[in-house]
Amino acid sequence: MAAASQATPSPYQQLGERIQKIINSTTAQRSKSALIFRLEHELPDDWATLLEEIAENDNVTLAYRDDGGVQIFWTVPKED
């Protein structure tokens, strides 16, 4: 994955990795949904960029909640 000589991941990379772990969790995969929140130390611009990238995926829906959370729903297309 990452080269051993690579520096510490950027805050954006760390955010992406954190959200990826949530989405890839067994519970999220079973329900095909995940609830994510921006942590206090994470930059609003990084958060907005990440949400835009997630929303660009086919079969993905984002629902913005009043509590600041974002619910991600996805469907897995049936294979022929």
N, C-alpha and C positions, 0 to 999 in steps of 0.2 A: 504494500500500500504506500505509505510515506517513506521516503528515503531517510536513512539514519542520520544524515547530515542536515536534514531540514530543521529549520528553527521552529519555535513554538507555534502552534496553529494560531491564525488570526482570530480576533473575537468573532468575526462572521463565521469562520470555519468551526469554531467551538459551538456556536449557536446551532449551526446546521447539524453537527454531530449529535448534539443533545436532542434536537427534534427528531432526527432520524431514529435514534434509539427508542423514542416514545412511539413513533409510527410503526417500527418493526417489532414492538413488543407483542407477545403472544395474545394478550387481551385485545390490543388494537387490531391485530390481524384477524382475530376471530370475529370481531364486531364490524370490521371494515370502517372504523372511525377512531379518531384520537382527539383529545382535548388538550390544547397547548396554550401556554401563557408565556409572555415575555417576562424574564427575570429582571430585577431592578438594575443590575449592572450591564444588561444588554442594551445596545444602542437602538433607539427607535428606527433609525434609517436601516440598520441591518435587519431588524424585524420586518419592516415593510418590504424590503428586497426579498427576503426569504418567502414571505407570504405570496408575493407576486410570482416567484418561481414555482411554488407549489401549485398555485391557481392555474398556471399555464399547462399543467398536465391534463391530458384527456381523462375523462371519467372521475374527476376530482371536484368536489364542491366545498367551499369554505363558508361557514356560518359564523358571523361576528356576534359575540354575546355581550350583553350589557355589563358583565363583570370584567371585561377586558380579555377574556379568553377567546380562542378561535377553535371551533369544532371543525375538524376535517373529516369529510366522508368520501369514500371512494367505492367504485364498483370494479369488479374484475370481469372483463369481457369473456364470454364463453368461447372456448376454442372449438373449432369445427372438427 
